[in-house]
């Protein structure tokens, strides 16, 4: 029995975990968390009013810290989408204001929750503006000069807020090499929004558990386009999690058709040197973060989840398949030959699956200065031999998409 995306999930409705979920086409608005670090009541009120007028398209929650001690506590304990901070603050309640710019830089740089959060600094002292601009600019934090001329400084602040608002920061991004892999998310519990071009990237909006994200499709399949696209995605959107779903080939004896593989280690099987004696392979692996592996294994390796991701898909002969953490390899060509498959398998005794993109996504995420968490799940649809067809493609795309949604739900709740 074959299935199609058109036939799957009649009326856009599926059942997962005993609940019905409806695909909703919407424009996803952010629930913005803003921290304003300011001790002056009048200035705080002005900052809040400006932020609300520009960023109030969704739900804006504003938290205030009026001392350096309170600011430190907030930055270390709570994740914010934006921070506005005055550079002259009392350290504790009742003390005199002092220059806390060095302390602010240190706290922001060392906060695991907010080291990549966009920030704007405010100061009414020209010597601080001149002396601290370079240090703040190195962390991509602009400084706005506060003056008694309200029109002047509020306009400058508004411009910076608009720049940040247009940065399109997302909680997560999913990379899909094929359109049918992206379309598979319509048959998950996620809410799917409109498809649009953002900064030259082919994007579809998606929301999982109230967190906003994007599904991005590279221009072409393969390691090169996926690497470039993932790098652009991370730099443009600054997601906290980057992941990939889709289909792959499995190594017989390691996995079976219908399994969903999560690449816990990934390498590129074409790295090495050609010599007169043949190809000398050089192994370089990228593992997923250990926190990600621990959380995903606890959530995904259960019979309940395995059953739910296969519901309403047909193919009863695949009902006994499982979700597995595996060693995976990527390369720039489709493997459809047993001899070539065995050559790749010889590079790593635990190799279980191959395809064309995961390594590039992992590598781009692992070396990014924004340090997103990352993982990939793909459905095994053939054995990398000569008998390749599309019989199981939709099944693999939908089951892997559902695994990605399950994984993101736990990571968005417990890891960030």
C-alpha positions as CSV (number, residue, x, y, z in Angstrom):
1,X,0.0,0.0,0.0
2,X,1.3,3.4,-1.0
3,X,0.2,6.7,0.5
4,X,0.3,10.3,-0.7
5,X,0.3,13.6,1.1
6,X,-3.0,14.4,-0.5
7,X,-4.7,11.4,0.8
8,X,-3.1,11.4,4.2
9,X,-5.0,13.1,7.1
10,X,-8.4,13.8,5.5
11,X,-9.5,17.4,6.2
12,X,-6.2,18.1,7.7
13,X,-6.9,16.3,10.9
14,X,-4.9,13.6,12.7
15,X,-4.9,11.9,16.1
16,X,-1.8,11.9,18.3
17,X,-1.6,10.9,22.0
18,X,-5.4,10.4,22.1
19,X,-6.1,14.0,21.2
20,X,-7.1,15.6,17.9
21,X,-5.0,18.3,16.4
22,X,-6.0,20.5,13.5
23,X,-3.6,22.0,11.0
24,X,-4.0,25.7,11.3
25,X,-2.8,28.2,8.6
26,X,-1.8,31.4,10.4
27,X,0.8,34.0,10.8
28,X,2.7,33.2,13.9
29,X,3.3,36.1,16.3
30,X,5.9,36.0,19.1
31,X,5.3,36.1,22.8
32,X,8.1,38.6,23.4
33,X,9.9,38.7,26.8
34,X,11.5,42.0,27.4
35,X,13.9,42.9,30.3
36,X,14.4,46.7,31.0
37,X,17.3,47.4,33.3
38,X,16.7,50.9,34.5
39,X,16.5,52.6,37.9
40,X,14.9,55.9,36.9
41,X,11.1,55.7,37.0
42,X,10.5,58.3,34.3
43,X,13.0,56.8,31.9
44,X,11.7,53.3,32.5
45,X,8.2,54.4,31.7
46,X,9.4,56.0,28.4
47,X,11.4,52.9,27.4
48,X,8.4,50.7,28.1
49,X,6.1,52.9,26.1
50,X,8.4,53.0,23.1
51,X,8.9,49.2,23.2
52,X,5.2,48.5,23.5
53,X,4.3,50.7,20.5
54,X,6.8,48.9,18.3
55,X,6.8,45.4,19.6
56,X,3.3,45.0,20.8
57,X,2.0,43.1,17.7
58,X,1.8,40.0,19.9
59,X,2.0,39.4,23.6
60,X,4.7,41.6,25.2
61,X,5.7,40.9,28.7
62,X,8.0,43.5,30.3
63,X,10.1,42.8,33.4
64,X,12.1,45.5,35.2
65,X,15.3,45.4,37.1
66,X,16.4,48.6,38.9
67,X,19.8,47.5,40.3
68,X,22.8,45.7,39.0
69,X,22.2,42.9,41.5
70,X,18.6,42.4,40.3
71,X,19.7,42.6,36.7
72,X,22.3,39.9,37.2
73,X,19.7,37.6,38.8
74,X,17.2,38.1,35.9
75,X,19.8,37.6,33.2
76,X,21.1,34.4,34.8
77,X,17.7,32.9,35.7
78,X,15.2,33.8,32.9
79,X,15.5,33.7,29.1
80,X,14.6,37.0,27.4
81,X,14.0,37.9,23.8
82,X,15.3,41.4,24.2
83,X,17.2,43.3,26.9
84,X,17.4,47.2,27.2
85,X,19.9,48.3,29.8
86,X,21.1,51.6,31.3
87,X,24.9,51.8,31.8
88,X,24.6,53.8,35.0
89,X,22.9,51.8,37.8
90,X,23.1,51.4,41.6
91,X,24.6,48.0,42.5
92,X,22.0,47.6,45.3
93,X,18.8,49.4,46.4
94,X,19.6,52.8,48.0
95,X,23.1,53.1,46.6
96,X,24.4,55.7,44.2
97,X,24.5,55.1,40.4
98,X,27.9,54.0,39.0
99,X,29.2,52.9,35.7
100,X,28.3,49.2,35.4
101,X,29.1,48.7,31.7
102,X,31.9,46.2,32.3
103,X,29.7,44.2,34.7
104,X,26.8,44.2,32.1
105,X,29.1,42.9,29.4
106,X,30.4,40.2,31.7
107,X,27.0,39.1,32.8
108,X,25.6,38.9,29.3
109,X,28.6,37.1,27.9
110,X,28.5,34.5,30.7
111,X,24.8,33.8,30.8
112,X,23.9,30.5,29.3
113,X,20.3,31.7,28.8
114,X,21.0,35.1,27.4
115,X,24.4,35.2,25.8
116,X,22.8,35.3,22.4
117,X,19.9,37.6,23.3
118,X,19.7,40.8,21.5
119,X,20.4,43.8,23.7
120,X,20.4,47.6,23.5
121,X,22.4,49.9,25.9
122,X,21.2,53.3,27.0
123,X,23.4,56.1,28.4
124,X,23.0,59.8,29.0
125,X,26.8,60.3,29.4
126,X,28.9,61.1,26.3
127,X,32.1,59.8,27.9
128,X,30.5,56.4,28.4
129,X,29.2,56.5,24.8
130,X,32.6,57.2,23.4
131,X,34.6,55.0,25.7
132,X,32.3,51.9,25.7
133,X,31.0,51.7,22.2
134,X,33.7,49.5,20.8
135,X,33.4,46.9,23.6
136,X,29.6,46.8,23.2
137,X,29.7,46.7,19.4
138,X,32.0,43.7,19.6
139,X,29.1,41.9,21.2
140,X,26.7,43.4,18.7
141,X,25.1,45.6,21.3
142,X,24.3,49.1,20.1
143,X,24.5,52.1,22.5
144,X,21.8,54.8,22.2
145,X,22.5,58.2,23.7
146,X,19.8,59.4,26.0
147,X,19.2,63.1,26.0
148,X,16.6,65.5,27.4
149,X,15.5,66.0,23.8
150,X,13.0,63.1,23.8
151,X,12.3,63.1,20.1
152,X,16.0,62.6,19.4
153,X,16.8,59.7,21.7
154,X,13.4,58.0,21.2
155,X,13.8,58.0,17.5
156,X,17.2,56.5,17.8
157,X,15.9,53.8,20.1
158,X,13.0,53.1,17.8
159,X,15.3,52.5,14.9
160,X,17.3,50.0,16.9
161,X,14.2,48.2,18.0
162,X,12.9,48.0,14.5
163,X,16.2,46.5,13.3
164,X,15.9,43.9,16.0
165,X,12.3,43.2,15.3
166,X,13.2,42.6,11.6
167,X,15.9,40.2,12.6
168,X,13.2,37.5,12.7
169,X,14.6,35.6,15.7
170,X,13.1,32.1,15.9
171,X,13.1,29.5,18.6
172,X,13.9,26.7,16.2
173,X,14.5,26.0,12.5
174,X,13.9,22.7,10.6
175,X,15.9,22.1,7.4
176,X,14.2,19.9,4.8
177,X,16.0,19.0,1.6
178,X,12.9,18.1,-0.3
179,X,9.5,19.7,-0.6
180,X,7.7,16.5,0.3
181,X,9.7,16.3,3.5
182,X,8.6,19.8,4.4
183,X,4.9,19.1,3.5
184,X,5.0,16.1,5.9
185,X,4.8,18.5,8.8
186,X,1.2,19.2,7.8
187,X,0.4,15.8,9.3
188,X,1.9,16.4,12.7
189,X,0.6,18.2,15.8
190,X,2.4,21.4,14.8
191,X,0.6,24.5,13.5
192,X,1.7,25.4,10.0
193,X,1.7,29.0,8.7
194,X,2.2,30.6,5.4
195,X,5.1,29.9,3.0
196,X,7.2,33.0,2.2
197,X,10.6,34.2,1.1
198,X,12.7,35.6,4.0
199,X,16.1,37.1,3.2
200,X,16.3,34.9,0.1
201,X,15.4,31.7,2.0
202,X,12.5,29.5,1.1
203,X,10.6,29.4,4.5
204,X,7.4,28.0,5.9
205,X,6.2,29.2,9.3
206,X,5.6,26.6,12.0
207,X,4.6,26.7,15.7
208,X,5.1,23.9,18.3
209,X,3.8,24.3,21.8
210,X,3.5,28.1,21.3
211,X,7.1,28.4,20.2
212,X,7.7,29.9,16.7
213,X,10.0,28.4,14.1
214,X,10.6,28.0,10.4
215,X,11.0,25.1,8.0
216,X,13.6,26.0,5.4
217,X,14.3,24.2,2.2
218,X,17.7,24.7,0.5
219,X,17.7,25.5,-3.3
220,X,19.1,22.0,-4.1
221,X,19.8,18.8,-2.3
222,X,23.2,17.8,-1.1
223,X,25.9,18.8,1.4
224,X,26.9,22.1,-0.2
225,X,23.5,23.8,-0.4
226,X,22.5,22.4,3.0
227,X,25.6,23.7,4.6
228,X,25.2,27.2,3.1
229,X,21.5,27.4,3.9
230,X,22.0,26.2,7.5
231,X,24.8,28.8,8.1
232,X,22.6,31.5,6.7
233,X,19.6,30.3,8.8
234,X,21.7,30.4,12.0
235,X,23.1,33.9,11.3
236,X,19.8,35.4,10.2
237,X,17.3,33.8,12.7
238,X,19.6,32.9,15.6
239,X,17.5,29.8,16.5
240,X,18.0,28.0,19.7
241,X,17.6,24.6,18.0
242,X,18.4,23.5,14.5
243,X,17.2,20.2,13.2
244,X,16.5,18.2,10.1
245,X,13.9,15.6,9.0
246,X,13.4,13.6,5.9
247,X,14.3,10.3,4.3
248,X,17.5,8.2,4.1
249,X,18.9,4.9,3.2
250,X,19.7,2.2,5.8
251,X,22.5,-0.3,6.1
252,X,21.1,-3.9,6.1
253,X,21.8,-5.6,9.4
254,X,21.9,-2.3,11.3
255,X,18.5,-0.9,10.5
256,X,15.4,-1.9,8.6
257,X,13.1,0.0,6.2
258,X,10.5,1.8,8.4
259,X,12.9,2.6,11.2
260,X,13.4,6.2,12.2
261,X,17.1,7.0,12.8
262,X,18.4,9.9,14.9
263,X,22.0,10.6,14.0
264,X,23.8,10.7,17.3
265,X,27.2,10.8,15.4
266,X,27.6,11.9,11.8
267,X,30.5,12.0,9.4
268,X,31.1,12.8,5.7
269,X,32.2,9.7,3.9
270,X,34.1,11.5,1.1
271,X,36.7,13.1,3.3
272,X,40.3,11.9,2.8
273,X,42.9,11.5,0.1
274,X,43.1,9.8,-3.2
275,X,46.4,7.9,-3.7
276,X,47.8,5.4,-6.2
277,X,46.6,2.8,-3.7
278,X,43.1,4.1,-3.7
279,X,41.1,6.3,-1.3
280,X,42.5,6.9,2.2
281,X,39.5,7.9,4.3
282,X,39.8,10.3,7.2
283,X,37.2,10.0,9.9
284,X,35.8,13.3,11.4
285,X,32.6,13.0,13.4
286,X,30.2,15.5,14.7
287,X,28.0,14.3,17.6
288,X,24.8,15.8,18.8
289,X,25.1,17.6,22.2
290,X,24.9,15.1,25.1
291,X,22.0,17.0,26.7
292,X,20.0,16.6,23.5
293,X,20.7,12.9,23.3
294,X,19.8,12.3,26.9
295,X,16.5,14.2,26.7
296,X,15.5,12.7,23.3
297,X,16.3,9.2,24.3
298,X,14.2,9.5,27.5
299,X,11.2,10.9,25.4
300,X,11.4,9.1,22.1
301,X,12.5,5.5,22.9
302,X,9.0,4.5,24.1
303,X,6.4,2.2,22.6
304,X,3.7,4.9,23.1
305,X,5.6,7.5,21.0
306,X,6.6,4.8,18.4
307,X,3.0,3.9,18.0
308,X,1.7,7.5,17.7
309,X,4.2,8.5,15.0
310,X,3.0,5.6,12.8
311,X,-0.8,6.2,13.3
312,X,-3.0,6.5,10.2
313,X,-0.2,5.8,7.7
314,X,-1.0,2.3,6.6
315,X,1.9,-0.2,5.9
316,X,1.1,-2.6,8.7
317,X,4.2,-4.5,7.9
318,X,6.2,-1.6,9.3
319,X,4.3,-1.3,12.6
320,X,7.0,-3.1,14.5
321,X,9.8,-0.8,13.4
322,X,11.5,1.5,16.0
323,X,13.3,4.8,16.6
324,X,17.0,4.3,16.9
325,X,20.1,6.4,17.7
326,X,22.7,5.6,15.1
327,X,26.0,6.5,13.5
328,X,25.2,8.2,10.2
329,X,27.2,9.3,7.1
330,X,26.5,12.0,4.5
331,X,27.9,12.5,1.0
332,X,27.2,14.5,-2.1
333,X,25.7,11.7,-4.2
334,X,22.8,9.2,-3.9
335,X,24.0,5.8,-3.0
336,X,22.3,3.1,-5.1
337,X,24.9,0.4,-5.4
338,X,25.7,-2.4,-3.0
339,X,29.4,-2.2,-3.6
340,X,29.6,1.5,-2.9
341,X,27.4,1.0,0.1
342,X,29.8,-1.6,1.5
343,X,32.8,0.7,0.9
344,X,31.2,3.4,2.9
345,X,30.2,0.9,5.6
346,X,33.8,-0.2,5.9
347,X,34.7,3.3,7.1
348,X,32.9,2.8,10.4
349,X,31.8,-0.5,11.9
350,X,28.7,1.0,13.5
351,X,27.5,2.9,10.4
352,X,23.7,2.4,10.1
353,X,22.4,5.0,7.6
354,X,23.5,7.3,4.8
355,X,22.1,10.3,2.9
356,X,23.2,13.7,1.6
357,X,22.7,16.5,4.1
358,X,22.8,15.8,7.9
359,X,26.6,16.2,8.3
360,X,26.4,19.7,6.8
361,X,23.6,20.8,9.2
362,X,25.5,19.4,12.2
363,X,28.8,21.0,11.1
364,X,27.3,24.4,10.6
365,X,25.5,24.3,13.9
366,X,28.6,23.0,15.8
367,X,30.9,25.7,14.7
368,X,28.4,28.6,14.9
369,X,29.1,31.4,17.5
370,X,25.4,31.2,18.4
371,X,25.8,27.6,19.6
372,X,22.3,26.2,18.8
373,X,21.3,22.8,19.9
374,X,20.9,20.4,17.0
375,X,19.7,16.9,15.9
376,X,18.2,15.1,12.9
377,X,15.7,12.3,12.4
378,X,15.1,10.6,9.1
379,X,13.0,7.7,8.0
380,X,14.7,4.7,6.4
381,X,13.1,4.1,3.0
382,X,15.6,1.8,1.1
383,X,18.8,-0.1,1.6
384,X,21.1,2.0,-0.6
385,X,21.1,-0.8,-3.2
386,X,19.8,-1.0,-6.8
387,X,16.1,-1.4,-5.9
388,X,15.5,2.2,-4.9
389,X,11.9,3.6,-5.5
390,X,9.6,6.0,-3.8
391,X,7.2,3.4,-2.2
392,X,8.1,4.4,1.4
393,X,9.0,8.0,0.9
394,X,5.9,9.6,2.3
395,X,5.9,7.2,5.2
396,X,9.5,8.0,6.0
397,X,8.9,11.8,5.6
398,X,5.8,11.9,7.9
399,X,7.2,9.6,10.6
400,X,10.5,11.5,10.8
401,X,8.5,14.8,10.9
402,X,6.5,13.5,13.8
403,X,9.7,12.5,15.6
404,X,11.1,16.0,15.1
405,X,8.0,17.5,16.6
406,X,8.1,15.2,19.6
407,X,11.8,16.0,20.0
408,X,11.3,19.7,19.8
409,X,8.5,19.7,22.3
410,X,10.8,18.2,24.9
411,X,13.9,20.3,24.0
412,X,11.9,23.6,23.9
413,X,10.4,22.8,27.4
414,X,13.4,21.3,29.2
415,X,16.6,22.4,27.4
416,X,16.2,26.1,26.7
